[in-house]
Amino acid sequence: MGNLNKVMLIGRLTRDPEVTEFKNGGKVANLGFAVNNRRKNAQTGEWEEAPVWVNMKAYNHEHGRKLADLAAKLQKGRQVYVEGHLVLEQWDGKEDGKHHSKMLVYVDGIEFLGGGRPEGHAGEGAEHAAPPDHAPGEHVADAGWPEELPGPDGAAEAAPAPGKRGRKR
């Protein structure tokens, strides 16, 4: 039987990203993230939001997307759609020698939601573009597609949604 390790979340950043540069030139952005689950309060019978706190890491890839650079443009409170995969990081404590571990989401893609684009983002299409088949619900402007195209009569029309690439049958 096969395995699947995929995480898809919409939520908000709980702090500004912390970017670390490595000696080899690589980068990682550490992100705090929160998403709400709805649950019914047993005492009041009312539905309420129950936050789930998630730690994430976004790496720059040598021959791929620069996710750490992209994440660094985000700010606390910003709503984003994140795709990634779960990773269990393990280490031994330097001071106590005890074994530690924590579950993280390693980011595979980020989509900015609501409130427009972060500052300093205009005109940076390649860094912000999603993988070639585009993330679900991706905004046309964020994918580098024109927001409007001239119609047959010269008037502006909304651009068609980008198509998915798939196998021919």
Number of C-alpha atoms within 10 A of each C-alpha: 2 3 5 6 8 12 14 13 14 17 20 20 21 19 16 18 23 14 17 12 12 8 6 6 8 14 20 22 23 21 26 18 26 20 17 14 10 10 12 12 11 8 6 7 9 9 11 12 12 13 13 11 15 16 16 21 22 26 22 19 13 10 6 9 19 20 22 25 18 21 27 18 14 20 17 14 14 19 21 18 18 22 19 20 16 14 14 10 10 11 11 11 10 8 6 7 9 9 10 10 10 10 13 16 22 22 22 19 22 22 23 21 18 8 8 10 16 14 9 8 13 10 9 11 14 12 16 23 21 20 12 11 11 17 18 11 10 18 17 18 15 21 21 16 16 12 16 14 14 11 11 8 7 8 9 12 13 12 15 12 12 14 9 11 9 7 5 4 3
